[in-house]
Amino acid sequence: MTSRRKSSLALACASVFALSGCGDDDASPTQSKADLLVGTWYLESTEGDSDLAALVNVSYTFEPGGGVRQRVGGEFLRVLRETEAVQQALEGEDLGNADLIDGANLNWIGEWTLSGDSLHVAFDLLIVEVFGDVPIIGKVTLPVFEQALNPAARTELDYTCELAEGILSLRGRAVAIGVGAGSGQLTEQVEGTAGELAQQAVDLLATHLEGQETQRYAKR
């Protein structure tokens, strides 16, 4: 092979790797940024062995077909077991004894789109679930409320999305619906008991995340 052909081949290879710079070292150079985004990403500050990680979980799941779920939960939401509406919803269930509830999750469900570095997520459904350990049965997770979001209110988040070395960086005004700059009252977006529980949950979440890094996500 001539020196010119060797140089051309090296330049072509360098160009391919430059185009795949948003992925990690194991990613195929033919994968798009949207392909690399697919999967479940966990907020780094709520991972590991820290006191915060023991209480709080925040994650994004991006599906290939455009579906998205942001899950916010953990033991910090154990307080929801004291809510009369939750107790009533669990009557006759395995977690009917409120003392068995270890925590709760808010599951925001919707769709995602990506254009360059701009990630847009739009939510239209909230599912509130509780979890705990039941004697003999073991770990149980039960949905207690499911509520469509009010389309007239703000139910969308926008991020600048960057992927590098296995880390997803989401820079935007809000960490989650109801948490961040310009966030409104969730009771205006989500009707009924689900909205009241969500408002209580995000108020607690904002307190726990104060002063924490809230932009970096990683896959387990």
LINVENLIN-V952548 format. One record per backbone hydrogen bond with DSSP energy under -1.0 kcal/mol. CO is the residue of the C=O (numbers start at 0). NH is the residue of the N-H. If there is no record, write none. Layout:
BEGIN
CO,NH ; CO,NH
END
This chain:
BEGIN
1,5 ; 2,6 ; 3,7 ; 4,8 ; 5,9 ; 6,10 ; 7,11 ; 8,12 ; 9,13 ; 10,14 ; 11,15 ; 12,16 ; 13,17 ; 14,18 ; 15,19 ; 17,20 ; 19,22 ; 23,26 ; 27,30 ; 31,35 ; 32,36 ; 33,37 ; 38,61 ; 40,59 ; 41,217 ; 42,45 ; 43,46 ; 49,53 ; 51,54 ; 51,55 ; 54,75 ; 56,72 ; 57,42 ; 58,70 ; 59,40 ; 60,68 ; 61,38 ; 62,65 ; 65,111 ; 66,62 ; 67,109 ; 68,60 ; 69,107 ; 70,58 ; 71,105 ; 72,56 ; 73,76 ; 73,103 ; 74,77 ; 76,79 ; 77,80 ; 78,81 ; 79,82 ; 82,86 ; 83,87 ; 84,88 ; 85,89 ; 87,90 ; 89,92 ; 92,95 ; 96,99 ; 97,100 ; 102,130 ; 103,73 ; 104,128 ; 105,71 ; 106,126 ; 107,69 ; 108,123 ; 108,124 ; 109,67 ; 110,121 ; 112,119 ; 114,117 ; 116,160 ; 117,114 ; 118,158 ; 119,112 ; 120,156 ; 121,110 ; 123,148 ; 124,108 ; 125,146 ; 126,106 ; 127,143 ; 127,144 ; 128,104 ; 129,141 ; 130,101 ; 130,102 ; 131,139 ; 133,137 ; 134,136 ; 137,133 ; 139,131 ; 141,129 ; 144,127 ; 146,125 ; 149,152 ; 154,122 ; 156,120 ; 158,118 ; 159,170 ; 161,168 ; 163,166 ; 166,163 ; 167,216 ; 168,161 ; 170,159 ; 172,180 ; 175,178 ; 178,174 ; 178,175 ; 179,182 ; 184,187 ; 185,188 ; 185,189 ; 188,149 ; 191,195 ; 192,196 ; 193,197 ; 194,198 ; 195,199 ; 196,200 ; 197,201 ; 198,202 ; 199,203 ; 200,204 ; 201,205 ; 202,206 ; 203,207 ; 204,208 ; 208,211 ; 214,169 ; 215,43 ; 216,167 ; 217,41
END
